[in-house]
Amino acid sequence: MVQIADLRALEILDSRGNPTLSVALQTDTGACGRAAVPSGASTGSREARELRDGDARRYGGKGVLRAASHVSGEIRDALRGLPLGGMDEQFALDRALCELDGSEAKARLGANALLGVSLAAAHAAAAAAGEPLYRWLAPAFAAEGAGVLLPAPLMNVLNGGAHADNNVDLQEFMLCPAGAPSFGEALRWGAEVFHALRAVLKEQGFATGVGDEGGFAPDLRSNQEAVELLLRAIERAGYRPGEQIGIALDPAASEFHRSGGDAEPGYELAGEGRRLGAGEMVEFWEEWCKRYPILSIEDGLAEDDWRGWRLLTERLGARVQLVGDDIFVTRAETLRRGVAEGVANAILVKLNQIGTLSETIETLRAAREAGYAAVISHRSGETEDTTIADLAVASGAGQIKTGSLSRSDRIAKYNRLLQIEADLGSRARFENPFATRAQQP
């Protein structure tokens, strides 16, 4: 069994040009693991806390030199000599990190510092074992498809909300080529629709600049117009909407939720000049799901609107995937509350929301035990790190969100999945995660 010999952190830049951490872990046998940490723009209030310097003279206060110094100092001193091997050692290392930090939100040392170390350790252990990361991780998931199931991609090709400087209220309009026969074909279908969408936008005089996650970010007349543009692009590319390629949404409703002292939460669709109560918001989604081939809605209501979430799940949960992101923030205990209260039927999984690999694994296990789907996700501030691609395959989650079909920080994950599919050869599987749900009345 190898041991941790050294830890170093470097302040690097993410896809938005903001500082983030890259962590390198060296073992006593020479095996090395590296990981870079993402950062979100639309964040849940209960997420683990990344540590920023707050020095306005550097990067507008967003520097991460303090977090880097924790990795190269206090964390390195505490972990040096700890063993790396399999998942038992990974869980022990992550517990040691959490105990060393001592705060529930990982705010003292920084969730960005802890996650960088946790992931670098996993990469180093896999390298020491001579295995790709997805194969090293797979034994942690006792599930059919673990280690061989390639995920259906949810591709954010139109950006709004906090991910773009436009008048579109809803944050993400995604393609899901779930009807493809393989991951490689799903990627091709999505790329072809992405280019068809560019042509459709240009024909109608819309801008074709892209937002944080590589999707187009035009000013539109309504949120509804975004869906209709996607359907037109799917058909332009030669595919059948709803049969070969469906639509997934991430409204990020917490971002346009306004309490205002009302008896029930209000949702302000500023681009349309409308304010809706929770019940009206549920009716809004019901109407959209009748009209359009929507397979999945993530954060259709705000993170604290548990009553609204229950109503949404009662109305649509049998036929539409309802993904909890801000409401669950990748926490197993919060997910279990959601299961008990009949909230959502799927969870979004973001490593930096919880702050360590082992806690992420625990959440994925809890989702599987509850019969909830899981979607492995990137963040809007990304790097070239491809850990989530390996995690998606290792866990057999069956779905991944990693952005549009442009920007190298997004494409790196898709290319990694292509490589994994090629490595697996005939063992690689690809399934439509919505096939059974589509048969519901």
C-alpha positions in Angstrom: 0.0 0.0 0.0 1.3 3.4 -1.0 1.5 6.5 1.3 1.0 10.2 0.8 4.5 11.8 0.5 3.6 15.4 -0.6 0.8 17.8 -1.4 1.0 21.0 -3.3 -1.6 23.5 -4.5 -1.5 26.0 -7.3 -3.8 29.0 -8.0 -5.0 28.6 -11.6 -7.9 30.1 -13.6 -11.3 28.6 -14.3 -13.4 29.0 -17.5 -14.7 32.4 -16.4 -11.1 33.7 -15.7 -11.5 33.5 -12.0 -9.0 31.8 -9.7 -9.4 28.2 -8.6 -7.2 25.5 -7.2 -5.2 22.8 -8.8 -3.9 20.2 -6.3 -1.1 17.6 -6.9 -0.6 14.7 -4.6 2.7 12.6 -4.7 3.0 9.2 -3.2 6.1 7.5 -1.8 6.2 5.2 -4.8 6.2 8.1 -7.3 2.6 7.8 -8.4 1.0 11.3 -8.8 -2.6 12.5 -8.8 -3.9 15.9 -10.0 -7.3 17.5 -9.7 -8.7 21.0 -10.4 -11.7 22.4 -8.5 -14.7 24.0 -10.3 -16.9 26.8 -9.0 -20.6 27.6 -9.4 -22.4 30.8 -10.3 -26.0 29.7 -9.4 -25.4 28.1 -6.0 -27.5 26.7 -3.2 -27.4 28.4 0.1 -26.4 25.2 1.9 -23.5 24.3 -0.3 -20.0 23.6 1.2 -18.1 26.9 1.3 -15.2 27.6 -1.0 -12.5 29.8 0.6 -11.6 33.1 -1.2 -9.0 35.5 -0.1 -11.1 38.7 0.0 -8.1 40.8 -1.1 -9.5 43.4 -3.4 -6.1 44.0 -4.9 -6.0 40.5 -6.4 -8.7 39.2 -8.8 -11.3 41.4 -7.2 -11.0 39.5 -3.9 -11.5 36.1 -5.5 -8.0 34.8 -5.1 -7.5 31.4 -3.5 -4.0 31.7 -2.1 -5.2 31.1 1.5 -6.9 27.8 0.4 -3.7 26.9 -1.5 -1.6 27.5 1.6 -3.8 25.3 3.6 -3.2 22.4 1.2 0.5 22.9 1.1 0.7 23.5 4.8 -1.8 22.3 7.5 -3.4 19.6 5.3 -0.1 18.3 4.0 1.3 18.1 7.5 -1.8 16.2 8.7 -2.1 13.7 5.8 1.5 12.9 5.0 2.1 9.2 5.6 -1.5 8.3 5.3 -2.1 5.2 3.2 -3.8 5.2 -0.2 -5.2 2.0 -1.7 -8.9 1.3 -2.2 -12.2 2.9 -1.1 -11.7 2.3 2.6 -8.5 4.4 2.5 -10.3 7.1 0.5 -13.1 7.3 3.0 -10.6 7.5 5.9 -8.7 10.2 4.2 -11.9 12.2 3.6 -13.0 11.8 7.2 -9.6 13.1 8.3 -10.0 16.1 6.0 -13.5 16.9 7.4 -12.2 16.5 11.0 -9.2 18.7 10.3 -11.5 21.5 9.0 -13.9 21.1 11.9 -16.8 23.1 10.4 -20.0 21.8 8.9 -19.7 23.8 5.7 -15.9 23.2 5.3 -15.4 26.9 5.6 -12.3 27.0 7.7 -9.9 25.4 5.3 -12.2 25.8 2.4 -14.3 23.2 0.5 -12.2 24.0 -2.6 -9.0 22.9 -0.7 -10.6 19.8 0.7 -12.1 18.7 -2.6 -8.9 19.3 -4.5 -7.1 17.0 -2.0 -9.8 14.4 -2.0 -9.9 14.1 -5.8 -6.1 14.2 -6.2 -5.8 11.4 -3.7 -8.3 9.3 -5.8 -6.3 10.0 -9.0 -3.1 9.1 -7.2 -4.5 5.8 -5.9 -5.8 4.9 -9.3 -2.4 5.7 -10.9 -0.6 3.6 -8.2 -3.0 0.7 -9.0 -2.4 1.1 -12.7 -6.1 1.6 -13.4 -8.1 4.4 -15.1 -10.1 6.3 -12.5 -13.5 5.0 -13.6 -12.3 1.4 -13.0 -10.8 2.2 -9.7 -14.0 3.9 -8.5 -16.5 1.3 -9.8 -16.2 -1.1 -6.8 -17.7 1.7 -4.6 -21.0 1.2 -6.5 -22.7 -2.1 -6.2 -25.0 -1.6 -9.1 -25.7 -2.9 -12.5 -23.9 -0.7 -15.1 -21.2 0.5 -12.7 -18.0 0.9 -14.7 -19.6 0.2 -18.1 -22.6 2.4 -18.5 -21.9 5.6 -20.5 -24.1 8.5 -19.5 -26.8 10.1 -21.6 -25.6 13.8 -22.0 -27.8 16.7 -21.1 -26.4 19.5 -23.3 -27.0 23.1 -22.3 -27.2 24.7 -25.8 -29.2 27.8 -24.8 -28.1 29.8 -21.7 -30.1 32.3 -19.7 -30.5 33.3 -16.0 -27.2 33.6 -14.1 -25.3 31.9 -16.9 -25.8 34.7 -19.5 -26.2 38.4 -19.8 -29.6 38.3 -21.6 -33.3 38.7 -20.8 -34.0 34.9 -20.6 -35.2 34.0 -17.1 -34.7 30.3 -17.2 -31.0 29.3 -16.9 -30.5 26.2 -19.1 -32.3 24.8 -22.1 -30.8 21.4 -22.9 -30.8 18.7 -25.5 -30.9 15.1 -24.5 -30.2 12.7 -27.4 -31.3 9.7 -25.3 -32.5 7.8 -28.3 -29.0 7.3 -29.7 -27.5 3.8 -29.9 -24.2 4.8 -28.2 -22.6 7.7 -26.4 -20.5 8.6 -29.4 -23.6 8.8 -31.5 -25.4 10.8 -28.8 -22.5 13.3 -28.9 -22.7 13.5 -32.7 -26.4 14.1 -32.7 -26.0 16.9 -30.1 -23.2 18.6 -32.0 -25.2 18.5 -35.2 -28.2 20.1 -33.5 -25.9 22.7 -31.9 -24.7 23.8 -35.3 -28.2 23.7 -36.7 -29.3 26.0 -33.8 -26.5 28.4 -34.7 -27.9 28.6 -38.3 -31.5 29.0 -37.0 -30.5 31.9 -34.7 -28.5 33.6 -37.4 -31.4 33.4 -39.9 -33.7 35.1 -37.4 -31.2 37.8 -36.6 -30.2 36.6 -33.1 -26.8 36.9 -31.6 -24.7 33.7 -31.5 -22.3 34.5 -28.7 -22.2 31.9 -26.0 -22.7 32.0 -22.2 -20.8 30.4 -19.3 -21.5 26.8 -20.3 -20.9 27.2 -24.0 -24.6 27.6 -25.1 -25.9 30.4 -27.2 -27.2 33.4 -25.2 -29.5 35.5 -27.4 -32.1 38.0 -26.2 -35.5 36.4 -26.9 -39.1 37.5 -26.8 -40.0 34.9 -24.2 -38.7 31.8 -22.4 -41.1 29.7 -24.6 -39.3 30.9 -27.7 -36.1 29.2 -26.4 -37.8 25.8 -26.4 -39.3 26.4 -29.9 -35.9 27.3 -31.3 -34.5 24.1 -29.9 -37.3 22.1 -31.5 -36.7 23.8 -34.8 -32.9 23.1 -34.6 -33.6 19.4 -33.8 -35.7 19.1 -37.0 -33.3 21.1 -39.0 -30.5 18.6 -38.1 -32.7 15.7 -39.3 -33.9 14.3 -35.9 -37.3 13.7 -34.4 -38.1 15.8 -31.3 -39.3 13.7 -28.4 -38.4 10.4 -30.1 -34.7 10.7 -30.8 -33.9 13.9 -28.9 -35.8 15.4 -26.0 -35.6 18.6 -24.0 -34.3 19.0 -20.5 -34.6 22.3 -18.5 -32.8 23.8 -15.6 -34.8 26.9 -14.7 -32.7 27.5 -11.5 -35.9 28.8 -9.9 -34.1 29.9 -6.7 -32.5 32.7 -8.8 -35.9 34.2 -9.8 -37.8 33.4 -6.6 -39.0 36.4 -4.6 -40.5 36.0 -1.2 -41.6 39.6 -0.7 -43.5 38.7 2.4 -46.3 37.0 0.5 -48.2 34.0 1.9 -46.5 31.7 -0.6 -43.3 32.1 -2.6 -43.5 34.2 -5.8 -41.5 33.5 -9.0 -40.7 36.6 -11.1 -40.3 35.9 -14.8 -38.9 39.4 -15.4 -38.3 38.8 -19.1 -42.1 38.2 -19.6 -43.3 40.7 -17.0 -45.0 37.9 -14.9 -45.0 37.0 -11.3 -46.4 33.5 -10.3 -47.2 31.9 -7.0 -45.9 28.4 -6.3 -49.1 26.7 -7.5 -49.1 28.8 -10.7 -45.5 27.9 -11.3 -46.4 24.2 -11.1 -49.2 24.9 -13.6 -46.7 26.6 -15.8 -44.5 23.5 -15.9 -47.6 21.3 -16.4 -48.6 23.3 -19.5 -45.0 23.2 -20.9 -44.8 19.4 -20.4 -48.1 19.0 -22.3 -46.9 21.2 -25.2 -43.2 20.2 -25.5 -41.2 16.9 -25.3 -39.7 17.7 -21.9 -37.9 14.8 -20.3 -36.4 16.5 -17.3 -36.9 19.6 -15.1 -34.2 20.6 -12.7 -34.9 23.1 -9.9 -38.3 23.9 -11.2 -39.0 25.5 -7.8 -36.9 27.3 -5.2 -34.6 25.5 -2.7 -36.8 26.3 0.3 -40.2 25.8 -1.4 -40.8 22.3 -0.1 -44.6 22.6 -0.3 -44.3 23.7 -4.0 -41.9 20.8 -4.7 -44.3 18.3 -3.2 -47.1 19.6 -5.5 -44.9 19.6 -8.5 -43.9 16.0 -7.8 -47.5 14.9 -7.3 -48.5 16.5 -10.6 -45.5 15.5 -12.9 -43.3 13.0 -11.0 -44.8 9.9 -12.7 -43.9 11.1 -16.2 -41.1 13.7 -16.0 -37.7 13.5 -14.3 -37.7 16.2 -11.5 -34.2 16.9 -10.4 -33.3 18.5 -7.1 -30.1 20.6 -7.2 -30.3 23.6 -4.8 -32.8 21.8 -2.6 -30.5 18.8 -2.0 -27.0 20.2 -2.6 -25.6 16.7 -3.0 -26.3 15.9 0.7 -27.4 12.4 1.5 -29.4 13.5 4.6 -31.2 16.2 2.8 -32.0 13.8 -0.1 -33.5 11.4 2.5 -35.8 14.2 3.8 -36.9 14.7 0.2 -37.6 11.0 -0.3 -39.7 11.0 3.0 -41.7 14.1 1.9 -42.3 13.0 -1.7 -40.1 15.7 -3.2 -38.5 15.2 -6.7 -37.5 11.9 -8.2 -33.8 12.6 -9.1 -30.8 14.4 -7.7 -28.1 16.5 -9.3 -24.7 15.5 -8.0 -21.9 18.1 -7.9 -18.7 17.2 -6.1 -17.9 20.7 -4.9 -21.4 21.1 -3.3 -20.5 18.6 -0.6 -16.7 18.9 -0.8 -15.2 15.3 -0.8 -15.4 12.3 -3.1 -16.6 9.9 -0.4 -19.5 12.1 0.7 -20.5 12.3 -3.0 -20.4 8.5 -3.2 -22.6 8.3 -0.1 -25.2 10.5 -1.8 -25.1 8.5 -4.9 -25.7 5.3 -2.9 -28.6 7.0 -1.0 -30.2 8.0 -4.3 -29.9 4.4 -5.7 -31.4 3.0 -2.5 -34.4 5.4 -2.8 -34.9 4.7 -6.4 -34.0 8.3 -7.4 -32.2 8.9 -10.6 -28.8 10.7 -10.4 -27.3 13.3 -12.8 -23.6 13.9 -12.5 -22.9 17.6 -13.1 -20.2 20.1 -13.8 -20.3 23.8 -12.6 -20.5 26.9 -14.6 -16.9 27.8 -13.7 -15.0 24.8 -15.0 -11.5 23.6 -15.8 -10.1 21.0 -18.1 -10.4 18.4 -15.2 -12.4 15.4 -16.4 -13.1 13.6 -13.0 -16.8 13.9 -13.4 -16.7 11.9 -16.7 -15.0 9.0 -14.9 -17.4 9.3 -11.9 -20.5 9.1 -14.3 -19.2 5.8 -15.8 -18.0 4.4 -12.5 -21.3 5.0 -10.7 -23.5 3.9 -13.6 -25.6 7.0 -13.0 -26.6 7.1 -16.6 -26.8 10.9 -17.1 -24.3 13.7 -17.1 -24.5 17.5 -17.4 -21.3 19.0 -18.7 -22.4 21.9 -20.9 -22.7 22.7 -24.5 -20.8 21.6 -27.6 -18.3 24.4 -27.4 -15.6 25.7 -25.0 -12.7 23.3 -24.3 -13.6 23.1 -20.6 -16.9 21.4 -21.6 -15.5 19.4 -24.5 -12.8 17.9 -22.4 -15.4 15.8 -20.5 -17.1 14.7 -23.7 -13.8 13.6 -25.2 -12.9 11.7 -22.0 -16.2 9.8 -22.3 -15.4 9.0 -25.9 -12.0 7.6 -24.8 -13.7 5.5 -22.0 -16.2 4.2 -24.5 -13.4 3.2 -26.8 -11.4 1.6 -24.0 -14.4 -0.5 -22.9 -15.1 -1.6 -26.5 -17.9 -4.2 -26.6 -18.4 -3.9 -22.8 -19.6 -0.3 -23.1 -23.3 0.2 -22.6 -25.6 3.1 -23.4 -29.2 3.3 -22.4 -32.1 5.7 -22.6 -32.7 6.7 -18.9 -36.2 8.0 -19.9 -37.5 5.0 -21.8 -39.6 3.6 -18.9 -40.9 7.0 -17.8 -42.0 7.9 -21.3 -44.4 5.0 -21.2 -46.3 6.5 -18.2 -49.7 8.1 -18.9 
